[in-house]
Amino acid sequence: MTWAIVDLTVSDVPQNGSMAGQGEWARHWQYERLPGLDLLRARYLRHTFPRHSHEGFVIGAVTAGVEAVGTPAGTLHAGPGSIVMINPEVAHSARAGGPDGWAYATLYPSAELVAEVAAETSTIRGTVAFAEPIVTDPYTSGLVQKVHRAAEQGNALAADSLLRFALARMLRDHGTVRADRPRSTAGALAAARARDLLEERMADPPSLDALAAELGTSPFALLRSFRSAYGMPPHSWLTDARVRAARRLLEEGSPPAVVAATLGFTDQPHLNRHFTRIVGVPPGAYQKERGERRPEDAGHQGRKNVQDPAPHPLVPSTTWQQNRQHRQTYAREEATGSRQSPRPDPEQSMERASRTPPSSGTPSASASPSDSPASPSE
């Protein structure tokens, strides 16, 4: 299967892990039958995610190229077969780690969903976290990709089963209890209070000097304590918080122009620029994905077989940076006629995974699915 890109100067997405000749594209969406989960599948060349954080977890499977991830421990590189695991509220950044960019399939499970799986399948007691930000685990990478394929094809049973098994496997191999920093120091208390004030005055925030004066500290002392507590300076945290609030308002149906004015962005292009940098897609595309009701979500009908592909829009990121209006672009899946090796059903895949050694080992080739984003789910 390949992606036929319409109205884009992009060639077909290859299945061999190569990325030559491709442009940037992304899809950030929710599958209504998998609550507590966002999905992002993308290929980026020039796009750079600034330092930001998430309320839930980030689990990304790099399928081609190299992603350079900025973490509290420094910049780490993830290639095909790697799993990137970012805990809630941990500041991080991302960019291409090489000239060919990177492609990945990412899951954003809520903290509640991960805690639910941990409580049922692990001995972790306390606030759940992953001990390592990046690991090499081709088998789990394949499971993450299969969750995407099953969700895209409307197979809720397979998608939910594979998601929970992938989470259980990662918690088994890499799960731990989050070590909270002590918040009793004067600097930590000032940073927490500054965060609360910025959230309260999001549309009209004070200057750094005024904020520090209100808290009874100096601007540089506040900068140091805030960065230590939240991984970024106050102005970066505020932009990230505004984008989070923008996502909620867009999901409720508010027009982007209204969202921009409500949250203190200078204008809609200002919102577009920061939203796209942090989320990976523009506000309009983000809202459109959440506003559509697909046939499988309305009565779970519309295709006779879950193997029948359903077209979905892909957003070319070359248009995002220009802040201009372009006609809608879409992608559809077409059969190439090439033979594909038979795939096991989800239950067989999950049963085989339960016998697979921890991620320090290298699975056999049969346990590593194709990186093609259009491969059918089992």
N, C-alpha and C positions, 0 to 999 in steps of 0.2 A: 504494500500500500504506500502511496505517496501523497503529499499535500500539493494540490494544484493551486498556486497562488494567483489570484485574479487582481488586475490593476496594480501589481507590484513588480518592480524590476528584480525579482527574486526567483532563482531556479528551484527545482524540486529539492526537498529535503532528503539527503542521502541516508541510507540505512547502515553505512559502514563506519559511522562515527566521525567521518570527515565533515568539515563545515565549509569547504571552499565554495565560493559562488553564492552563498546565502546572505540575505539581509537580516535586519533585526525584526523580530516579531514577538508578540506576547499575548497570553490570555490569562486573565485573573478573574476567577469566578467562584461561585458556590453551587453545589449540587443540593437541591432542597431536601433530598432524602438522606443526606448525611449532615445532620446539624452539628455545629461545633467545629466545622472544618472549612477553610478556604483553600483554593488550589491555584497555583501559578505554574504555567508551562511557558518557557520563553527561550529565545536565543538573543544574546546581546553582544554587540561589538564595541561600541563606544559608550554605552550607558554606564554610568557610575552611581551606585547607591551611596548617598552620604551617610554619615554616622546616624543611626536611628535605633529604635528598639520596638518590640512587639509585646502586646499584652499576653499572647500565648506563645507556643513553641514554633520554631522554624525547623523543618526537616527537608533538606534539599538533596536530590540525587543528581549529581552532575553526569550528563550523558555524552558530552563532547566538549573539547576545548579544555581550558583551565580557568577556574574562578579563583581570584585572590580575595580572601575574606579577612577584613580587619577585625581582630578580636582583642579583648583586654590583654591577651598573652602575646600580641603581635600579629603580623600578617602571615596567614597560612594559605597554602595553595591546595586546591581540590581538583582532581582530574576525573575522568570516567571511572566509575566504580566506587567513587567516594561518596560518603554521606556527611552533609553539613548539619550539625545539630546546635541550634542556638536556644538558650533558655529564655523564659519570659523576662522582660525588662533589662536584658543585657545589651548594651550598646555595641553595634557592629556596623561595618560598611562592606561593600562589595564592588568589585570591578573586574574587568578582564585581566587574566594573568598572562596573556600572550596575544599576539597580533590577530589570531583567529577568533577571539572572544570565547564565549562559553554558552552551552545550552544545558538546561536543567529542568527537572520536574520537581516542584516544591509543594509540600503539604504544610498547612498552618493549623494544626489542631489546637483547640482551646486548652488551657491549663486544666479545666474541669474534666475534659475528655481523657487527657493523659493520666490524671490522678485516678480516674475511674478504672482505667485499664491496669494501672499499677496496683490498685487495691485488690483487684481480682486475680492478678497473675504473678505478683512479686511479693517479696518480703519487705519492701521499702515502706517505712513508716515516717511520716513527716512530709514536708514540701518536696515534691519530686523534682529532680533535675537530671541532666545528662552530664557525666563527668568530663567528657572530651568534646571539643567543638567540631572536630573533623576526624573521621575514621575511614579506613578502606574496607568496604564490605560490599562486593558486587552483588551478592545474593539479596541483601536488604535493599540495595539500590534498585534491583529488579522488582521487588515487591512494591516499592513506592511508585514506579512507573506503571505497574499493573493496576494500582488503585486509580491512577489517572485514566487509564484506558477503560476500565470498567465504569467509572463515573461518566466519562464522555459518551459511552454507549448505553447509558441508562440502566446498567445492571447493578441495582442497589445492593442486592445480596452479596455479590462478589466484591463490590467496592468496600462495603462495611466489613466483611470478613477479612479481606486482605489488609485493610487499614489497621484493624485491631491486632491482627497477627504481627504486622510490621512493628507496631508500637510495643507489643509484648516482647518481641525479639530484641529490640533496641534497649528496652528497660532491663531485660535479663543481662545483656552484655555490657551496657554502659550506664545504667541507671544508678542514681545515688540520691542522698538527701541534700538539699540545698543548704549551704552554710551561709546564714544571714550575717551581715556585718553588724557590729554593735552600733546603735544609734544614740548613744548617750553622750557623745562628745559635743562640745559647743558648736563645732563646725558642722557636724552631721545634723544637729537640730536646726541650725540656720539654713542649711540646704533644703531640708524637708519643708520648713516654713516658706522658703522662697518658691519652692515648687507649688505649694498650695496657693500662694498669692498669684503666681503666673497663671495657674489654671483658672482661678476666679476672675482674673482680669485679662483673659485671653484676647479679647477684641481690642483692648487698649492697655497694653502692658506698660509698667514704669520703666524708666531707664535703669541701667545697672547701678548707677550712683544712688538714685532715689530708692531702689530696692534695698541696697545695702544699708542706707541710712535708716530706713524703716525697720530693719532687722538689728540695728545697732552694731554693724560690723563694717569693714572696709570693702571696697569693690574687689580688690585682688584677693582678699581672704575669702570672699564669697565665691569668686570664680574657682579658686582651688578646692574649696569644700564641695561645691556643686559638682564639679567634674569628678572628684573622687567618689561621690555618692552615686552619680547617675551616668558616668562615662562620657559626658559631653557638657559643654558650657551652657548657661541658661538660654541663650538665644537659639542654639541648636535644639535644645529640649523643647522650647516653645514651638518652633516650627514643626517638630515631630508631633507634639500634642495637637496642634491645629489640624494637621493632616489626619490624625486619628479621629478627631471630632468631625472633620469633613467627610470621612468615610461613613460615619453613622448618619449624618444628615443626608448624604446621597442615597444611602440605603433606604431612608424613609421617604425618598422621592423629591427632596428639595432641589431646585434648579442650581447648577453650578454657580451662576452669578449671585444668587441669594446666599449660597454657602460661603462664597468669598467675602461678601459684605458682613455676614453674621460673625465670622471668625477673625476679622481684622486683617485679611489679605488686602493689599492695595487695590487689586482689581481681579477679574477672572483670569487673565494670563498669569498673574502672580500665583494664584492658586494652581493653575495648570502646571506651571513649572515645578513648584515644590511637590505637588502631589505625584506627578509623574516620576520625579527623581526618587522618591521614597517608596511608592507603591509599585512602580514598574510599568504602569499603564496610565493614560490620561483619565481625568474624572468622568468624562462622557462615556468612555468605553467601560469603565468600572461600573457606572450606574446602569448602563444598558444591559450588561450581563446579569445584573440582579433584578432588573425590571421585567425581563422576559420570562414567560412561562412556557417551558418546553412541553411537547406532547407527553413525554414520559413522566412529567411532574403533574400533569393535569389528567388524573384518572389512570396514569401509568399506561397510556396507550399511544399509538402513533407509529410504531414499527412492529412488525410481526416477530422479528428476531433481534435479540440484543446485538447480534453480530452485524446487523445492517448499520453501516456508518451513518452518522448524522453530521451535516455541515455546521460549523461554528465560525464566528468571525475571528480573524487574527488581526492584530493592530500593528501596523508598521511603525517602528519607533523613529524612523527618519523623519516622519511628519511631526512627531511630538516636539522636537527641539525647535521647530519653526513657529509654533503657536499659530498655525493657520488652519483654515477649514479645508478639508479634502473630502471627496466623495467616499462613501463607505466601501471598505474592502472586505472581501470574504475569502474563505478557503473551503475547499471541499476535498473529500477523500476519493481517490479513484484507484481501482485495481490495476496493477501493472501487468498482471498475467504471469508474473514470475512465481515459481513454486515456493512455498514456505513450509518449513518443517512443522509437523503437527505439534500442538501445545496441549499440555495436560489441563484438566479442569481445575478450578480454584481449590477444591478440596484436596486433589492430588498434590497440587503445588504446596499447600499449607502443610500436608502430612509430610512431604519430603523435607520441607524447611525445618520441621520439628526435629528431624534427625540430623540436620546440618550442624557442624561444629561452630563455635563462636566465630565472630568476624575476623579474628586474627588469622584464620585459615582462608585459603582461596577456593571458592566453590568450583565445581566442574563447569565446563562450557555449557552443559545442558541447563545449568541453574542460572545462567546469565541471559536474560531476554534481550531482544533487539532494542537498540536505542531509538528506533523510529517512533515518533510520537503518534503515528497512526496505526500501530500494530494492534490488532483486535485483542480484547480481553478474553480470558478463558470462559 
